[in-house]
């Protein structure tokens, strides 16, 4: 007689049934399939849907110049590098990209990674030792948190954007140890901006080091979209600037920028760089083209801010709680899991794509719908979406 048994992996994974519950209720909102390019209107299930869930803040993912650059790179270099930057995977294209990135954010040098997540995995844990400190904002991105978990350093958090809390945290650190403060420039869920002037001032007071994650800030904040440090005039006083290519820069990958010595150190110590394949040629070429377009078409950023202010004003007047956002990331605070799912489904049925945000991305009592704007959205598209949002929210008691 054969006794059937399940191994521990299957026993554990079969207990996870949350997605199935929401699928059975018809409100499961994840992994929705897009059948077209990432524009203000996308095709899903054969129908047109207004896209308000994309991180393509400048609407460049289908720009003809970027497509041409990617195709030309494939023709010259092929589709991949078949190795890491450390060994056989460094192209002259990578060096050109890094020079342009460093110049764009106002630093001496830059280093490109295959994804933005890998940047934080490879940078955050690399500088500090067992007796040093990594200091995080309570709402820092998951990639920053994962990077800190790879370190043997002491990891401490301060209350979100609270400078009194940060100062108390710094006071508890040993004065002669390294203190790396890592913070998002624009917080990806709440849309508010880091108090970089306060962070830099406290860092200098307590001999700290500041790293800003500009994933959602590049192309949005500062002159020509150069990021949070540029926005506040603090580029020279911000030690490390991180950015990703998958938002405003219309590609995939990420980078870190700093002084020559720091980039040299990372080049030879950052494990996610050394042990990962290089960013692909078409991805690198796309970013170079995107940077050129950003500098030559400043009207994109101007329009992005115009529709942002327009949307925020209308939503606040309608009675929505938008938290402290002041950016194209507009959180509609729902604070209820089921209402968040229901409103997301209602809007999708009405042809509006938005992103529901639930735990673990936010706390259980902070669920929200993330309404994202792009420079290519028209006022008419924004107004149509807001009308649907108001109608759906009233029907389920959100406002």
C-alpha positions in Angstrom: 0.0 0.0 0.0 1.4 3.4 -1.0 1.0 6.2 1.5 0.6 9.6 -0.3 2.3 12.5 1.3 3.0 16.1 0.5 6.3 17.7 1.1 6.7 20.7 3.4 6.8 23.1 0.5 3.4 22.1 -0.9 1.9 21.9 2.6 2.9 25.5 3.2 2.0 27.0 -0.1 -1.4 25.3 -0.3 -2.4 27.2 2.9 -2.1 30.5 1.0 -5.6 31.1 -0.5 -6.1 34.8 -0.3 -5.9 35.5 -4.1 -8.4 32.7 -4.7 -10.9 34.3 -2.4 -10.8 37.6 -4.2 -10.9 35.9 -7.6 -14.0 34.0 -6.5 -15.6 37.4 -5.5 -14.7 38.9 -8.9 -12.6 41.7 -7.5 -9.0 40.4 -7.9 -7.1 43.4 -9.4 -3.6 42.2 -10.1 -1.7 40.8 -13.1 -4.2 42.4 -15.5 -3.1 41.8 -19.1 -2.3 44.8 -21.4 -2.3 44.1 -25.2 -0.8 47.4 -26.4 1.9 49.9 -25.7 2.0 51.7 -22.4 0.2 54.9 -23.3 -2.7 57.0 -21.8 -5.0 54.6 -23.5 -4.2 50.9 -23.5 -6.0 47.8 -24.9 -7.2 45.2 -22.4 -9.4 42.3 -23.2 -9.9 43.8 -26.6 -11.3 47.1 -25.3 -9.7 50.6 -24.7 -9.0 51.6 -21.1 -7.7 54.9 -19.8 -4.4 54.2 -18.0 -3.9 56.0 -14.7 -1.7 53.3 -13.1 1.5 53.8 -15.1 4.8 55.1 -13.8 5.7 56.5 -17.2 5.5 60.1 -15.9 6.7 61.7 -19.1 4.9 59.3 -21.4 8.0 58.3 -23.3 7.7 54.6 -23.5 6.4 54.7 -27.1 8.3 57.8 -28.3 9.6 57.1 -31.8 13.1 58.4 -31.1 13.4 56.0 -28.2 12.2 53.1 -30.3 14.6 53.9 -33.0 17.5 54.1 -30.5 16.6 50.7 -29.1 16.4 49.1 -32.6 19.7 50.6 -33.6 21.4 49.3 -30.5 20.1 45.8 -31.2 21.5 46.0 -34.8 24.9 47.0 -33.5 25.3 45.1 -30.2 22.6 42.3 -30.3 20.0 41.8 -27.6 22.2 41.1 -24.6 25.7 41.2 -23.2 26.0 37.5 -22.0 27.9 38.5 -18.9 28.4 40.9 -16.0 30.0 44.4 -16.2 32.9 43.0 -14.1 33.9 40.6 -16.8 32.8 40.6 -20.5 29.6 42.7 -20.2 30.9 46.3 -20.4 30.0 48.1 -23.7 31.0 51.6 -24.8 27.3 52.2 -24.7 27.2 51.6 -20.9 30.0 54.2 -20.4 28.2 56.7 -22.5 25.0 56.1 -20.5 26.9 56.6 -17.2 28.5 59.8 -18.3 25.1 61.2 -19.3 23.5 60.1 -16.1 26.2 61.6 -13.9 25.9 64.9 -15.8 22.1 64.9 -15.6 22.0 64.6 -11.8 25.1 66.7 -11.2 27.6 64.1 -9.9 31.1 63.1 -10.9 30.3 59.5 -11.9 27.5 57.0 -12.2 27.1 53.2 -12.3 24.3 51.5 -14.2 22.6 48.3 -12.9 20.1 45.9 -14.6 17.2 46.9 -12.4 16.4 49.6 -9.9 15.8 47.0 -7.3 19.3 45.7 -7.8 20.7 49.2 -7.2 19.4 49.3 -3.7 20.3 45.6 -3.1 23.9 46.4 -4.2 24.4 49.8 -2.7 22.6 50.1 0.6 24.5 47.2 2.4 27.9 47.8 0.8 29.4 50.8 2.8 28.6 50.0 6.4 30.0 47.4 8.8 28.7 45.6 11.9 29.2 48.6 14.1 27.7 51.1 11.7 24.1 52.2 11.1 21.7 52.3 8.2 18.9 54.7 8.9 15.6 54.4 7.0 12.4 56.5 6.7 9.4 54.4 7.9 7.9 54.5 4.4 11.0 53.7 2.4 10.6 51.5 -0.7 10.7 47.7 -0.3 14.0 47.6 -2.3 15.7 49.8 0.3 14.4 47.6 3.1 15.6 44.5 1.3 19.0 46.1 0.8 19.3 46.9 4.4 18.5 43.3 5.3 21.6 42.2 3.5 23.8 44.2 5.8 25.3 43.2 9.1 24.9 46.8 10.3 22.4 48.1 12.8 19.2 49.1 10.9 16.9 51.7 12.5 13.9 53.6 11.3 12.5 57.0 12.0 8.9 58.3 11.7 8.0 59.2 8.2 9.4 62.6 7.2 9.7 63.5 10.9 12.9 65.4 11.5 12.5 65.3 15.3 12.4 61.5 15.1 15.4 61.4 12.8 17.4 63.6 15.1 16.6 61.4 18.1 17.6 58.4 16.0 20.9 60.0 15.1 21.6 61.0 18.7 21.3 57.3 19.7 24.0 56.3 17.2 27.6 56.1 18.3 29.2 59.4 17.0 32.3 57.8 15.4 30.4 55.2 13.4 29.1 55.5 9.9 25.5 56.5 9.6 23.9 56.0 6.1 20.5 57.7 5.8 18.5 56.3 2.9 15.3 58.0 1.8 12.9 58.1 -1.1 12.8 61.5 -2.9 9.2 61.1 -3.8 7.5 58.4 -1.7 6.0 55.9 -4.2 2.7 55.3 -2.4 1.8 58.6 -0.7 3.3 60.9 -3.3 4.9 63.3 -0.8 8.4 64.7 -1.1 11.2 63.9 1.4 12.3 66.8 3.6 15.7 66.7 2.1 16.8 70.1 3.5 16.1 68.8 7.1 17.7 65.4 6.4 20.9 67.0 4.9 21.2 69.5 7.8 20.9 66.7 10.4 23.3 64.5 8.5 25.9 67.2 8.5 25.3 67.9 12.2 25.8 64.2 13.2 28.4 63.3 10.5 26.0 61.1 8.5 25.8 60.2 4.8 22.7 60.8 2.7 21.4 58.5 -0.1 18.3 59.6 -2.0 16.3 57.1 -4.1 15.0 59.2 -7.0 13.1 56.4 -8.7 9.9 58.5 -8.8 11.6 61.9 -8.8 13.6 61.9 -12.0 11.8 63.6 -14.8 9.4 65.1 -12.2 11.3 67.2 -9.7 13.9 69.9 -10.2 15.1 71.8 -13.2 14.7 69.6 -16.3 13.5 66.8 -14.0 17.0 66.3 -12.5 15.6 65.0 -9.2 15.0 65.8 -5.5 18.5 67.2 -4.7 18.2 69.6 -7.7 14.7 70.5 -6.6 16.1 71.7 -3.2 19.4 73.0 -4.5 21.2 70.3 -2.5 23.0 68.3 -5.2 26.5 69.0 -3.8 25.4 68.1 -0.2 23.7 64.8 -1.2 26.2 62.0 -1.1 24.5 59.4 -3.3 21.7 59.7 -5.8 19.9 56.6 -7.0 17.5 56.4 -9.9 15.6 53.9 -12.1 15.0 53.7 -15.8 11.5 52.2 -15.6 9.6 55.3 -14.9 10.3 58.6 -16.6 13.3 57.1 -18.6 11.1 54.6 -20.5 13.3 51.5 -20.1 14.4 49.0 -17.5 17.4 49.3 -15.1 18.8 51.7 -12.6 21.9 53.6 -11.5 23.7 55.2 -8.6 25.6 58.5 -8.9 28.2 60.0 -6.6 31.9 61.1 -6.5 34.6 59.1 -8.4 36.0 57.4 -5.3 32.5 56.1 -4.2 31.6 54.8 -7.6 35.0 53.1 -7.9 34.4 51.4 -4.6 30.9 50.2 -5.7 32.3 49.0 -9.0 34.5 46.5 -7.1 32.3 45.7 -4.1 28.6 45.8 -5.2 27.5 42.2 -5.5 24.3 42.8 -7.5 26.4 44.6 -10.1 29.3 42.1 -10.1 27.2 39.0 -10.2 24.4 40.1 -12.5 24.4 40.3 -16.3 24.7 43.9 -17.7 21.8 46.1 -18.7 20.9 45.1 -22.2 22.0 47.3 -25.2 18.5 48.4 -26.2 17.6 49.3 -22.6 20.8 51.4 -22.3 20.2 53.1 -25.6 16.6 53.9 -24.7 17.7 55.7 -21.6 20.3 57.8 -23.5 17.5 58.8 -25.9 15.1 59.6 -23.1 17.6 61.9 -21.4 18.0 63.8 -24.7 14.3 64.1 -25.1 13.7 65.4 -21.6 16.3 68.1 -22.1 14.9 69.1 -25.5 11.2 68.9 -24.7 10.7 70.8 -21.3 7.0 71.3 -22.1 6.4 67.7 -21.1 7.3 68.3 -17.5 5.4 71.6 -17.5 2.2 69.9 -18.7 2.7 67.1 -16.2 2.6 69.6 -13.4 -0.3 71.4 -14.9 -2.5 68.3 -15.0 -1.3 67.3 -11.6 -2.4 70.5 -9.9 -5.7 70.3 -11.9 -6.4 66.8 -10.6 -5.4 67.4 -7.0 -7.6 70.5 -6.8 -10.6 68.7 -8.2 -10.2 65.6 -6.0 -9.7 67.6 -2.8 -12.8 69.7 -3.6 -14.8 66.5 -4.1 -13.9 65.5 -0.5 -11.1 63.0 -1.0 -8.3 62.5 1.5 -5.1 62.7 -0.5 -2.7 62.8 2.4 0.3 65.1 1.8 0.8 64.4 -1.9 2.1 67.3 -4.0 3.2 65.2 -7.0 1.8 63.2 -10.0 1.3 60.3 -7.5 -2.1 60.9 -6.1 -3.2 58.5 -3.3 -7.0 58.2 -2.8 -7.1 57.2 0.9 -9.8 54.4 1.2 -8.6 52.8 4.5 -10.7 49.7 3.9 -9.5 46.6 2.0 -12.9 45.6 0.5 -13.8 49.1 -0.5 -10.5 49.5 -2.2 -11.1 46.3 -4.2 -14.6 47.3 -5.1 -13.7 50.8 -6.3 -10.8 49.4 -8.4 -13.2 46.9 -10.1 -15.9 49.6 -10.6 -13.4 51.9 -12.3 -12.0 49.1 -14.5 -15.5 48.2 -15.6 -15.9 51.8 -16.5 -12.7 51.9 -18.5 -10.4 53.4 -15.9 -7.2 51.6 -14.8 -5.9 52.5 -11.3 -3.7 50.6 -8.9 -5.1 49.4 -5.5 -2.5 49.5 -2.8 -2.9 47.2 0.2 -0.7 45.5 2.8 2.3 44.9 2.8 2.9 48.0 0.6 1.0 50.1 3.2 -0.4 49.5 6.7 -3.7 47.7 7.0 -5.5 50.9 7.9 -3.9 52.9 5.1 -5.2 51.1 2.0 -5.5 53.4 -1.0 -6.0 53.7 -4.7 -2.9 55.2 -6.5 -4.0 57.6 -9.3 -0.9 58.3 -11.4 -0.6 61.1 -14.0 1.5 61.3 -17.1 2.6 64.2 -19.2 0.7 62.8 -22.1 -2.7 62.8 -20.3 -5.1 65.4 -21.6 -7.4 67.5 -19.4 -10.4 65.7 -20.9 -9.0 62.3 -19.9 -8.2 63.4 -16.4 -11.7 64.9 -16.0 -13.4 61.8 -17.3 -11.5 59.6 -14.8 -12.2 61.9 -11.9 -15.9 61.9 -12.7 -15.9 58.1 -12.6 -13.9 58.1 -9.4 -16.4 60.5 -7.7 -19.4 58.5 -8.8 -17.9 55.2 -7.8 -16.7 56.5 -4.4 -20.1 57.9 -3.5 -21.8 54.6 -4.4 -19.7 52.7 -1.8 -19.4 55.4 0.8 -15.9 56.5 0.4 -16.9 60.2 0.1 
